[in-house]
């Protein structure tokens, strides 16, 4: 998945997390699940960026 697409998903998930916190509180299962999903997206983004930076250049 291109970085641009992941960044869009990350931003959507951040907004979803903000709404979940406002609606359900920090410790609700819904908020924790959305937070985990955001973490996963951020990890994917970081792994892709690390691979691109460490790849040998011609």
N, CA, C and O atoms as a Tripos MOL2 file, in Angstrom:
@<TRIPOS>MOLECULE
protein
  232   231    58     0     0
PROTEIN
NO_CHARGES

@<TRIPOS>ATOM
      1 N           0.8550   -1.1780    0.0000 N.3       1 UNK1
      2 CA          0.0000    0.0000    0.0000 C.3       1 UNK1
      3 C           0.9000    1.2400    0.0000 C.2       1 UNK1
      4 O           1.8440    1.3170    0.7860 O.2       1 UNK1
      5 N           0.6220    2.1810   -0.8520 N.am      2 UNK2
      6 CA          1.4320    3.4100   -0.9040 C.3       2 UNK2
      7 C           1.3260    4.2170    0.4050 C.2       2 UNK2
      8 O           0.3030    4.1870    1.0890 O.2       2 UNK2
      9 N           2.3940    4.9250    0.7250 N.am      3 UNK3
     10 CA          2.4290    5.7310    1.9500 C.3       3 UNK3
     11 C           1.2810    6.7190    2.0280 C.2       3 UNK3
     12 O           0.7230    6.9470    3.1010 O.2       3 UNK3
     13 N           0.9270    7.3060    0.8950 N.am      4 UNK4
     14 CA         -0.1580    8.2960    0.8760 C.3       4 UNK4
     15 C          -1.4690    7.6710    1.3610 C.2       4 UNK4
     16 O          -2.2130    8.2890    2.1230 O.2       4 UNK4
     17 N          -1.7410    6.4530    0.9170 N.am      5 UNK5
     18 CA         -2.9660    5.7640    1.3290 C.3       5 UNK5
     19 C          -2.9470    5.4450    2.8180 C.2       5 UNK5
     20 O          -3.9550    5.5950    3.5080 O.2       5 UNK5
     21 N          -1.7960    5.0050    3.3060 N.am      6 UNK6
     22 CA         -1.6830    4.6930    4.7300 C.3       6 UNK6
     23 C          -1.8810    5.9590    5.5670 C.2       6 UNK6
     24 O          -2.5440    5.9230    6.6030 O.2       6 UNK6
     25 N          -1.3110    7.0630    5.1210 N.am      7 UNK7
     26 CA         -1.4750    8.3160    5.8610 C.3       7 UNK7
     27 C          -2.9350    8.7460    5.9330 C.2       7 UNK7
     28 O          -3.3770    9.2760    6.9530 O.2       7 UNK7
     29 N          -3.6720    8.5250    4.8770 N.am      8 UNK8
     30 CA         -5.1050    8.8450    4.8780 C.3       8 UNK8
     31 C          -5.8400    7.9680    5.8880 C.2       8 UNK8
     32 O          -6.6810    8.4520    6.6460 O.2       8 UNK8
     33 N          -5.5140    6.6690    5.8910 N.am      9 UNK9
     34 CA         -6.1400    5.7570    6.8470 C.3       9 UNK9
     35 C          -5.7760    6.1230    8.2890 C.2       9 UNK9
     36 O          -6.6150    6.0450    9.1870 O.2       9 UNK9
     37 N          -4.5230    6.5200    8.4990 N.am     10 UNK10
     38 CA         -4.0860    6.9250    9.8340 C.3      10 UNK10
     39 C          -4.8860    8.1310   10.3100 C.2      10 UNK10
     40 O          -5.3440    8.1640   11.4520 O.2      10 UNK10
     41 N          -5.0510    9.1040    9.4510 N.am     11 UNK11
     42 CA         -5.7990   10.3010    9.8440 C.3      11 UNK11
     43 C          -7.2510    9.9650   10.1560 C.2      11 UNK11
     44 O          -7.8080   10.4900   11.1200 O.2      11 UNK11
     45 N          -7.8730    9.1040    9.3620 N.am     12 UNK12
     46 CA         -9.2610    8.6930    9.6300 C.3      12 UNK12
     47 C          -9.3630    7.9570   10.9620 C.2      12 UNK12
     48 O         -10.2980    8.1700   11.7340 O.2      12 UNK12
     49 N          -8.3890    7.0890   11.2170 N.am     13 UNK13
     50 CA         -8.4040    6.3160   12.4570 C.3      13 UNK13
     51 C          -8.1610    7.2220   13.6630 C.2      13 UNK13
     52 O          -8.7280    6.9870   14.7300 O.2      13 UNK13
     53 N          -7.3340    8.2450   13.5120 N.am     14 UNK14
     54 CA         -7.1220    9.2090   14.6010 C.3      14 UNK14
     55 C          -8.4240    9.9250   14.9540 C.2      14 UNK14
     56 O          -8.7530   10.0990   16.1270 O.2      14 UNK14
     57 N          -9.1430   10.3270   13.9390 N.am     15 UNK15
     58 CA        -10.4250   10.9950   14.1870 C.3      15 UNK15
     59 C         -11.4030   10.0350   14.8690 C.2      15 UNK15
     60 O         -12.1420   10.4260   15.7730 O.2      15 UNK15
     61 N         -11.3990    8.7870   14.4310 N.am     16 UNK16
     62 CA        -12.2560    7.7790   15.0480 C.3      16 UNK16
     63 C         -11.8780    7.5830   16.5210 C.2      16 UNK16
     64 O         -12.7510    7.4150   17.3720 O.2      16 UNK16
     65 N         -10.5940    7.6050   16.8120 N.am     17 UNK17
     66 CA        -10.1300    7.4500   18.1900 C.3      17 UNK17
     67 C         -10.5730    8.6280   19.0480 C.2      17 UNK17
     68 O         -11.0220    8.4410   20.1790 O.2      17 UNK17
     69 N         -10.4490    9.8240   18.5220 N.am     18 UNK18
     70 CA        -10.8800   11.0190   19.2620 C.3      18 UNK18
     71 C         -12.3680   10.9270   19.5920 C.2      18 UNK18
     72 O         -12.7920   11.2410   20.7050 O.2      18 UNK18
     73 N         -13.1470   10.4950   18.6120 N.am     19 UNK19
     74 CA        -14.5950   10.3460   18.8380 C.3      19 UNK19
     75 C         -14.8880    9.2550   19.8660 C.2      19 UNK19
     76 O         -15.7680    9.4180   20.7120 O.2      19 UNK19
     77 N         -14.1510    8.1400   19.7940 N.am     20 UNK20
     78 CA        -14.3610    7.0480   20.7350 C.3      20 UNK20
     79 C         -14.0440    7.4820   22.1680 C.2      20 UNK20
     80 O         -14.7600    7.1230   23.1030 O.2      20 UNK20
     81 N         -12.9740    8.2500   22.3330 N.am     21 UNK21
     82 CA        -12.6110    8.7440   23.6680 C.3      21 UNK21
     83 C         -13.6940    9.6840   24.1870 C.2      21 UNK21
     84 O         -14.1040    9.5820   25.3430 O.2      21 UNK21
     85 N         -14.1530   10.5910   23.3450 N.am     22 UNK22
     86 CA        -15.1730   11.5510   23.7650 C.3      22 UNK22
     87 C         -16.4810   10.8490   24.1430 C.2      22 UNK22
     88 O         -17.1710   11.2550   25.0780 O.2      22 UNK22
     89 N         -16.8030    9.8060   23.4110 N.am     23 UNK23
     90 CA        -18.0750    9.1110   23.6050 C.3      23 UNK23
     91 C         -18.0170    8.0750   24.7320 C.2      23 UNK23
     92 O         -18.9580    7.9370   25.5140 O.2      23 UNK23
     93 N         -16.8820    7.3430   24.8000 N.am     24 UNK24
     94 CA        -16.8230    6.1740   25.6720 C.3      24 UNK24
     95 C         -15.7970    6.2570   26.8010 C.2      24 UNK24
     96 O         -15.8170    5.4340   27.7160 O.2      24 UNK24
     97 N         -14.9110    7.2350   26.7450 N.am     25 UNK25
     98 CA        -13.8650    7.3380   27.7510 C.3      25 UNK25
     99 C         -12.5880    6.6140   27.3220 C.2      25 UNK25
    100 O         -12.5820    5.8480   26.3590 O.2      25 UNK25
    101 N         -11.5110    6.8770   28.0580 N.am     26 UNK26
    102 CA        -10.1990    6.3380   27.6920 C.3      26 UNK26
    103 C         -10.0760    4.8340   27.8650 C.2      26 UNK26
    104 O          -9.3590    4.1840   27.1050 O.2      26 UNK26
    105 N         -10.7640    4.2690   28.8510 N.am     27 UNK27
    106 CA        -10.5700    2.8660   29.1860 C.3      27 UNK27
    107 C         -11.6300    1.9250   28.6270 C.2      27 UNK27
    108 O         -11.6700    0.7530   29.0020 O.2      27 UNK27
    109 N         -12.4810    2.4130   27.7480 N.am     28 UNK28
    110 CA        -13.5180    1.5420   27.2020 C.3      28 UNK28
    111 C         -12.9150    0.5580   26.2020 C.2      28 UNK28
    112 O         -11.8690    0.8230   25.6100 O.2      28 UNK28
    113 N         -13.5680   -0.5520   26.0280 N.am     29 UNK29
    114 CA        -13.0730   -1.5630   25.0820 C.3      29 UNK29
    115 C         -13.0870   -1.0400   23.6570 C.2      29 UNK29
    116 O         -12.2200   -1.3910   22.8580 O.2      29 UNK29
    117 N         -14.0570   -0.2110   23.3350 N.am     30 UNK30
    118 CA        -14.1250    0.3720   21.9900 C.3      30 UNK30
    119 C         -12.9170    1.2710   21.7440 C.2      30 UNK30
    120 O         -12.2710    1.1790   20.7000 O.2      30 UNK30
    121 N         -12.6170    2.1290   22.6980 N.am     31 UNK31
    122 CA        -11.4770    3.0370   22.5590 C.3      31 UNK31
    123 C         -10.1660    2.2650   22.4500 C.2      31 UNK31
    124 O          -9.3110    2.5990   21.6300 O.2      31 UNK31
    125 N         -10.0100    1.2490   23.2660 N.am     32 UNK32
    126 CA         -8.7880    0.4440   23.2320 C.3      32 UNK32
    127 C          -8.6420   -0.2600   21.8890 C.2      32 UNK32
    128 O          -7.5370   -0.3390   21.3520 O.2      32 UNK32
    129 N          -9.7290   -0.7680   21.3470 N.am     33 UNK33
    130 CA         -9.6670   -1.4510   20.0500 C.3      33 UNK33
    131 C          -9.2780   -0.4700   18.9360 C.2      33 UNK33
    132 O          -8.4390   -0.7940   18.0950 O.2      33 UNK33
    133 N          -9.8670    0.6960   18.9260 N.am     34 UNK34
    134 CA         -9.5360    1.6960   17.9050 C.3      34 UNK34
    135 C          -8.0750    2.1320   18.0510 C.2      34 UNK34
    136 O          -7.3790    2.3400   17.0570 O.2      34 UNK34
    137 N          -7.6220    2.2660   19.2930 N.am     35 UNK35
    138 CA         -6.2300    2.6280   19.5400 C.3      35 UNK35
    139 C          -5.2820    1.5610   18.9970 C.2      35 UNK35
    140 O          -4.2490    1.8890   18.4140 O.2      35 UNK35
    141 N          -5.6210    0.3110   19.1810 N.am     36 UNK36
    142 CA         -4.8010   -0.7870   18.6510 C.3      36 UNK36
    143 C          -4.7710   -0.7750   17.1320 C.2      36 UNK36
    144 O          -3.7360   -1.0440   16.5220 O.2      36 UNK36
    145 N          -5.9020   -0.4650   16.5270 N.am     37 UNK37
    146 CA         -5.9530   -0.3870   15.0660 C.3      37 UNK37
    147 C          -5.0720    0.7530   14.5600 C.2      37 UNK37
    148 O          -4.3760    0.6090   13.5550 O.2      37 UNK37
    149 N          -5.1050    1.8770   15.2550 N.am     38 UNK38
    150 CA         -4.2500    3.0030   14.8940 C.3      38 UNK38
    151 C          -2.7820    2.6260   15.0650 C.2      38 UNK38
    152 O          -1.9600    2.9410   14.2050 O.2      38 UNK38
    153 N          -2.4490    1.9620   16.1490 N.am     39 UNK39
    154 CA         -1.0710    1.5010   16.3680 C.3      39 UNK39
    155 C          -0.6020    0.6130   15.2240 C.2      39 UNK39
    156 O           0.5300    0.7380   14.7570 O.2      39 UNK39
    157 N          -1.4590   -0.2690   14.7810 N.am     40 UNK40
    158 CA         -1.1120   -1.1710   13.6880 C.3      40 UNK40
    159 C          -0.8340   -0.4040   12.3980 C.2      40 UNK40
    160 O           0.1260   -0.7060   11.6880 O.2      40 UNK40
    161 N          -1.6640    0.5760   12.0970 N.am     41 UNK41
    162 CA         -1.4440    1.4040   10.9130 C.3      41 UNK41
    163 C          -0.1420    2.1830   11.0120 C.2      41 UNK41
    164 O           0.6050    2.2850   10.0380 O.2      41 UNK41
    165 N           0.1270    2.7340   12.1930 N.am     42 UNK42
    166 CA          1.3730    3.4780   12.3880 C.3      42 UNK42
    167 C           2.5880    2.5660   12.2530 C.2      42 UNK42
    168 O           3.6030    2.9660   11.6820 O.2      42 UNK42
    169 N           2.4920    1.3500   12.7710 N.am     43 UNK43
    170 CA          3.5880    0.3910   12.6320 C.3      43 UNK43
    171 C           3.8290    0.0390   11.1710 C.2      43 UNK43
    172 O           4.9750   -0.0540   10.7330 O.2      43 UNK43
    173 N           2.7680   -0.1550   10.4290 N.am     44 UNK44
    174 CA          2.8900   -0.4530    8.9990 C.3      44 UNK44
    175 C           3.5750    0.6880    8.2740 C.2      44 UNK44
    176 O           4.4780    0.4660    7.4670 O.2      44 UNK44
    177 N           3.1550    1.8920    8.5540 N.am     45 UNK45
    178 CA          3.7470    3.0720    7.9340 C.3      45 UNK45
    179 C           5.2370    3.1750    8.2690 C.2      45 UNK45
    180 O           6.0630    3.4120    7.3870 O.2      45 UNK45
    181 N           5.5670    2.9970    9.5340 N.am     46 UNK46
    182 CA          6.9660    3.0960    9.9570 C.3      46 UNK46
    183 C           7.8310    2.0010    9.3430 C.2      46 UNK46
    184 O           8.9740    2.2600    8.9670 O.2      46 UNK46
    185 N           7.3130    0.8010    9.2370 N.am     47 UNK47
    186 CA          8.0680   -0.2960    8.6220 C.3      47 UNK47
    187 C           8.3430   -0.0010    7.1520 C.2      47 UNK47
    188 O           9.4460   -0.2460    6.6620 O.2      47 UNK47
    189 N           7.3520    0.5200    6.4550 N.am     48 UNK48
    190 CA          7.5380    0.8420    5.0400 C.3      48 UNK48
    191 C           8.5740    1.9460    4.8680 C.2      48 UNK48
    192 O           9.4140    1.8760    3.9710 O.2      48 UNK48
    193 N           8.5200    2.9560    5.7150 N.am     49 UNK49
    194 CA          9.4880    4.0450    5.6180 C.3      49 UNK49
    195 C          10.8870    3.5690    5.9510 C.2      49 UNK49
    196 O          11.8520    4.0090    5.3260 O.2      49 UNK49
    197 N          11.0170    2.6780    6.9240 N.am     50 UNK50
    198 CA         12.3250    2.1550    7.2920 C.3      50 UNK50
    199 C          12.9210    1.3510    6.1360 C.2      50 UNK50
    200 O          14.1110    1.4610    5.8430 O.2      50 UNK50
    201 N          12.0840    0.5420    5.4820 N.am     51 UNK51
    202 CA         12.5530   -0.2550    4.3430 C.3      51 UNK51
    203 C          13.0130    0.6410    3.2050 C.2      51 UNK51
    204 O          14.0270    0.3640    2.5640 O.2      51 UNK51
    205 N          12.2730    1.7140    2.9520 N.am     52 UNK52
    206 CA         12.6330    2.6190    1.8660 C.3      52 UNK52
    207 C          13.9440    3.3340    2.1660 C.2      52 UNK52
    208 O          14.7620    3.5250    1.2670 O.2      52 UNK52
    209 N          14.1510    3.7290    3.4050 N.am     53 UNK53
    210 CA         15.3700    4.4560    3.7550 C.3      53 UNK53
    211 C          16.5970    3.5600    3.8010 C.2      53 UNK53
    212 O          17.7070    4.0100    3.5180 O.2      53 UNK53
    213 N          16.4020    2.2820    4.1610 N.am     54 UNK54
    214 CA         17.5420    1.3860    4.2920 C.3      54 UNK54
    215 C          17.8390    0.6050    3.0040 C.2      54 UNK54
    216 O          18.8310   -0.1210    2.9340 O.2      54 UNK54
    217 N          16.9870    0.7530    1.9940 N.am     55 UNK55
    218 CA         17.2120    0.0530    0.7330 C.3      55 UNK55
    219 C          18.4190    0.6690    0.0040 C.2      55 UNK55
    220 O          18.5770    1.8890   -0.0240 O.2      55 UNK55
    221 N          19.2550   -0.1790   -0.5760 N.am     56 UNK56
    222 CA         20.4080    0.3600   -1.3220 C.3      56 UNK56
    223 C          19.9520    1.1620   -2.5350 C.2      56 UNK56
    224 O          18.9860    0.8040   -3.2090 O.2      56 UNK56
    225 N          20.6430    2.2160   -2.7900 N.am     57 UNK57
    226 CA         20.3030    3.0800   -3.9390 C.3      57 UNK57
    227 C          21.2510    2.7790   -5.0790 C.2      57 UNK57
    228 O          22.4270    2.4920   -4.8560 O.2      57 UNK57
    229 N          20.7480    2.8430   -6.2990 N.am     58 UNK58
    230 CA         21.5920    2.5390   -7.4750 C.3      58 UNK58
    231 C          22.6770    3.5680   -7.7170 C.2      58 UNK58
    232 O          23.4520    3.4370   -8.6650 O.2      58 UNK58
@<TRIPOS>BOND
     1     1     2 1
     2     2     3 1
     3     3     4 2
     4     3     5 am
     5     5     6 1
     6     6     7 1
     7     7     8 2
     8     7     9 am
     9     9    10 1
    10    10    11 1
    11    11    12 2
    12    11    13 am
    13    13    14 1
    14    14    15 1
    15    15    16 2
    16    15    17 am
    17    17    18 1
    18    18    19 1
    19    19    20 2
    20    19    21 am
    21    21    22 1
    22    22    23 1
    23    23    24 2
    24    23    25 am
    25    25    26 1
    26    26    27 1
    27    27    28 2
    28    27    29 am
    29    29    30 1
    30    30    31 1
    31    31    32 2
    32    31    33 am
    33    33    34 1
    34    34    35 1
    35    35    36 2
    36    35    37 am
    37    37    38 1
    38    38    39 1
    39    39    40 2
    40    39    41 am
    41    41    42 1
    42    42    43 1
    43    43    44 2
    44    43    45 am
    45    45    46 1
    46    46    47 1
    47    47    48 2
    48    47    49 am
    49    49    50 1
    50    50    51 1
    51    51    52 2
    52    51    53 am
    53    53    54 1
    54    54    55 1
    55    55    56 2
    56    55    57 am
    57    57    58 1
    58    58    59 1
    59    59    60 2
    60    59    61 am
    61    61    62 1
    62    62    63 1
    63    63    64 2
    64    63    65 am
    65    65    66 1
    66    66    67 1
    67    67    68 2
    68    67    69 am
    69    69    70 1
    70    70    71 1
    71    71    72 2
    72    71    73 am
    73    73    74 1
    74    74    75 1
    75    75    76 2
    76    75    77 am
    77    77    78 1
    78    78    79 1
    79    79    80 2
    80    79    81 am
    81    81    82 1
    82    82    83 1
    83    83    84 2
    84    83    85 am
    85    85    86 1
    86    86    87 1
    87    87    88 2
    88    87    89 am
    89    89    90 1
    90    90    91 1
    91    91    92 2
    92    91    93 am
    93    93    94 1
    94    94    95 1
    95    95    96 2
    96    95    97 am
    97    97    98 1
    98    98    99 1
    99    99   100 2
   100    99   101 am
   101   101   102 1
   102   102   103 1
   103   103   104 2
   104   103   105 am
   105   105   106 1
   106   106   107 1
   107   107   108 2
   108   107   109 am
   109   109   110 1
   110   110   111 1
   111   111   112 2
   112   111   113 am
   113   113   114 1
   114   114   115 1
   115   115   116 2
   116   115   117 am
   117   117   118 1
   118   118   119 1
   119   119   120 2
   120   119   121 am
   121   121   122 1
   122   122   123 1
   123   123   124 2
   124   123   125 am
   125   125   126 1
   126   126   127 1
   127   127   128 2
   128   127   129 am
   129   129   130 1
   130   130   131 1
   131   131   132 2
   132   131   133 am
   133   133   134 1
   134   134   135 1
   135   135   136 2
   136   135   137 am
   137   137   138 1
   138   138   139 1
   139   139   140 2
   140   139   141 am
   141   141   142 1
   142   142   143 1
   143   143   144 2
   144   143   145 am
   145   145   146 1
   146   146   147 1
   147   147   148 2
   148   147   149 am
   149   149   150 1
   150   150   151 1
   151   151   152 2
   152   151   153 am
   153   153   154 1
   154   154   155 1
   155   155   156 2
   156   155   157 am
   157   157   158 1
   158   158   159 1
   159   159   160 2
   160   159   161 am
   161   161   162 1
   162   162   163 1
   163   163   164 2
   164   163   165 am
   165   165   166 1
   166   166   167 1
   167   167   168 2
   168   167   169 am
   169   169   170 1
   170   170   171 1
   171   171   172 2
   172   171   173 am
   173   173   174 1
   174   174   175 1
   175   175   176 2
   176   175   177 am
   177   177   178 1
   178   178   179 1
   179   179   180 2
   180   179   181 am
   181   181   182 1
   182   182   183 1
   183   183   184 2
   184   183   185 am
   185   185   186 1
   186   186   187 1
   187   187   188 2
   188   187   189 am
   189   189   190 1
   190   190   191 1
   191   191   192 2
   192   191   193 am
   193   193   194 1
   194   194   195 1
   195   195   196 2
   196   195   197 am
   197   197   198 1
   198   198   199 1
   199   199   200 2
   200   199   201 am
   201   201   202 1
   202   202   203 1
   203   203   204 2
   204   203   205 am
   205   205   206 1
   206   206   207 1
   207   207   208 2
   208   207   209 am
   209   209   210 1
   210   210   211 1
   211   211   212 2
   212   211   213 am
   213   213   214 1
   214   214   215 1
   215   215   216 2
   216   215   217 am
   217   217   218 1
   218   218   219 1
   219   219   220 2
   220   219   221 am
   221   221   222 1
   222   222   223 1
   223   223   224 2
   224   223   225 am
   225   225   226 1
   226   226   227 1
   227   227   228 2
   228   227   229 am
   229   229   230 1
   230   230   231 1
   231   231   232 2
@<TRIPOS>SUBSTRUCTURE
     1 UNK1         2 RESIDUE 1 A UNK
     2 UNK2         6 RESIDUE 1 A UNK
     3 UNK3        10 RESIDUE 1 A UNK
     4 UNK4        14 RESIDUE 1 A UNK
     5 UNK5        18 RESIDUE 1 A UNK
     6 UNK6        22 RESIDUE 1 A UNK
     7 UNK7        26 RESIDUE 1 A UNK
     8 UNK8        30 RESIDUE 1 A UNK
     9 UNK9        34 RESIDUE 1 A UNK
    10 UNK10       38 RESIDUE 1 A UNK
    11 UNK11       42 RESIDUE 1 A UNK
    12 UNK12       46 RESIDUE 1 A UNK
    13 UNK13       50 RESIDUE 1 A UNK
    14 UNK14       54 RESIDUE 1 A UNK
    15 UNK15       58 RESIDUE 1 A UNK
    16 UNK16       62 RESIDUE 1 A UNK
    17 UNK17       66 RESIDUE 1 A UNK
    18 UNK18       70 RESIDUE 1 A UNK
    19 UNK19       74 RESIDUE 1 A UNK
    20 UNK20       78 RESIDUE 1 A UNK
    21 UNK21       82 RESIDUE 1 A UNK
    22 UNK22       86 RESIDUE 1 A UNK
    23 UNK23       90 RESIDUE 1 A UNK
    24 UNK24       94 RESIDUE 1 A UNK
    25 UNK25       98 RESIDUE 1 A UNK
    26 UNK26      102 RESIDUE 1 A UNK
    27 UNK27      106 RESIDUE 1 A UNK
    28 UNK28      110 RESIDUE 1 A UNK
    29 UNK29      114 RESIDUE 1 A UNK
    30 UNK30      118 RESIDUE 1 A UNK
    31 UNK31      122 RESIDUE 1 A UNK
    32 UNK32      126 RESIDUE 1 A UNK
    33 UNK33      130 RESIDUE 1 A UNK
    34 UNK34      134 RESIDUE 1 A UNK
    35 UNK35      138 RESIDUE 1 A UNK
    36 UNK36      142 RESIDUE 1 A UNK
    37 UNK37      146 RESIDUE 1 A UNK
    38 UNK38      150 RESIDUE 1 A UNK
    39 UNK39      154 RESIDUE 1 A UNK
    40 UNK40      158 RESIDUE 1 A UNK
    41 UNK41      162 RESIDUE 1 A UNK
    42 UNK42      166 RESIDUE 1 A UNK
    43 UNK43      170 RESIDUE 1 A UNK
    44 UNK44      174 RESIDUE 1 A UNK
    45 UNK45      178 RESIDUE 1 A UNK
    46 UNK46      182 RESIDUE 1 A UNK
    47 UNK47      186 RESIDUE 1 A UNK
    48 UNK48      190 RESIDUE 1 A UNK
    49 UNK49      194 RESIDUE 1 A UNK
    50 UNK50      198 RESIDUE 1 A UNK
    51 UNK51      202 RESIDUE 1 A UNK
    52 UNK52      206 RESIDUE 1 A UNK
    53 UNK53      210 RESIDUE 1 A UNK
    54 UNK54      214 RESIDUE 1 A UNK
    55 UNK55      218 RESIDUE 1 A UNK
    56 UNK56      222 RESIDUE 1 A UNK
    57 UNK57      226 RESIDUE 1 A UNK
    58 UNK58      230 RESIDUE 1 A UNK
